[in-house]
Amino acid sequence: MEDIHLKPNHRLERFKADTRYRSYGFEEDFGVSLPTDQPLFVLPISSVSHLNTEALRYSLKSLIKSVETEEKGRSMIYQGIVIKWGRMS
């Protein structure tokens, strides 16, 4: 992870990530946009031994929800600007 300039953290443990291995999850916070220049999570997986496959599933679900929430917020802001412009005319 050092090669891609990420510091391992424990965020993915809430998704049952195996603590014997290092992982990284983006720390989401209110008002903070999702990064576009770095991964949202890094997680070692193995389909043979089922290592972190459940954590991967939950991480992907969380990622999709975060993207949908961010896009919905952008859409609401955009609609607000359009309405505002419409009233100014």
C-alpha positions, -999 to +999 in steps of 0.1 A: +000+000+000+029+023+005+036+021-032+003+038-039+007+062-010-020+048+013-018+042+050-035+010+062-064+015+086-091-005+103-121+009+085-129-024+067-130-043+100-166-032+103-173-053+072-156-083+088-123-079+070-097-104+083-075-085+107-045-107+100-040-087+067-036-050+061-064-032+044-075+004+037-108+020+035-115+057+026-127+076+057-160+091+047-173+122+064-202+146+059-193+171+032-162+153+020-164+142-016-153+108-027-117+108-041-113+103-078-075+099-078-072+071-052-089+038-044-118+038-020-107+006-005-078-019-007-085-055+005-067-087-001-091-115-012-091-151-021-120-168-038-105-203-030-103-198+007-131-172+009-107-147+025-124-114+028-151-122+002-178-111+026-159-080+034-156-073-003-193-077-008-201-052+020-174-028+009-188-027-027-223-022-013-211+007+008-192+022-022-223+020-044-244+037-017-218+064-013-216+071-050-254+072-053-257+095-023-231+119-038-247+118-072-281+125-057-266+155-038-251+169-070-284+164-088-303+183-060-278+211-061-280+212-099-318+213-098-317+241-072-295+262-095-318+256-125-348+266-104-330+296-092-321+307-127-357+301-138-369+325-111-344+352-120-356+353-156 
